[in-house]
Amino acid sequence: MILFVLEAVKPGLRGELKRWMLEVKAGVFVGSLSARVRDMLWARIREAVFTAQVTEDHYVGAWMIRPANNEQGFLLESVGDTGRRAVDFDGLTLILERR
């Protein structure tokens, strides 16, 4: 199962993701995807985040959570500025929040 969390992206990208996944909440997508489709969608998300116009009052970014063969059973990847950062702490991924 794959989870994408998008922050302040254009509606067109959300519409594109709805073709492949369920949007359970605004900007939160979940689905079972092949590695090829997952990587294609992640590349599209990364492109959209890098070309987005950033303003001071909101973050533009995205997270991907996917299965992995590690202690937690998942891997976190992010792109853009989400206000949080994934940090490896002795083999565990923790989230560092900006204050």
N, C-alpha and C positions, 0 to 999 in steps of 0.2 A: 504494500500500500504506500502511496506517495501523498504527501501533503505539501501544498504551496500556500504561503501566506504573503499576500501582496499589499503594499502600503502606498497609497496615493498614486496609483498607475492609471493610465488612460482606460476608459471603458472598453475600447476596442480590444485590448489585450484580455480583459476579463471575458469578453464575448468569445474570443478565440479559445480560451481555456475551457469554457463551458461545452465546447464540442467534444471534449475528451473526458471531462471530470465533472463532479457535482460541486456546485458552489453552496456550501452549507451555511455560510454567513458571508457578508460582503467582503470579498478579497480572500476568502479562505476556501481552498479547493482540495478535494480528496478524491482519490481514485486508484485503481489498479492498472498500471501502465507497464508496457514492455520497456526495457532499458533504452531502446532506440527512440521511442516516443517521448519518454521522460527527458532524455538528453536534448531532443529537438525542441521540446517546450521550454526547458531551462535556458537553452541558447536564445530563444525568442524573448523570454523574460529578461535575461541579461541585456540584450540589445535594447529593449524598451526602457529599462532603468537607466542605462548609460546615455540614452538620447533624450530623456525626460528633462523638462525645465524645472530646476530646483529653486524653491524660494525659501526664505528664512523661516517661515511659519509652519512648514511641514517637511517630513522626511519622504524620500522616494526610495523604496527598496523592496526586497523580497527575501523570503526564506524558503528553502526546500528541505524537507525532512524525508529521508528515504531509508529503507531497511539496510542494515550492514551487519557484518559478522564481527561484532564487538560486544563488550560487556553490557552496554545499554540496549543493543539491538537496533540502533538507528544511527544515522549520520546527519548532521546539520550542515547546510551550506547557505551562505547569504551573499547578497549582492546589493550595492548601494548603501545608503545610510538609513538604517532602521532604528537607530537610537539604542541598539543593543549589539553585543558582540559575543560570539561563541568562543570560549576559551577552554583549552585542554588543561585539565588539572589532574595529573597523575593517571591519565588514561580515561578519565570521565570528562564529558563535555558539560560545562556550566555556562550560564548566561550572565554576562557582565552588563549591567544597566548603566546608562549615562545619567548623571545627576545634574 
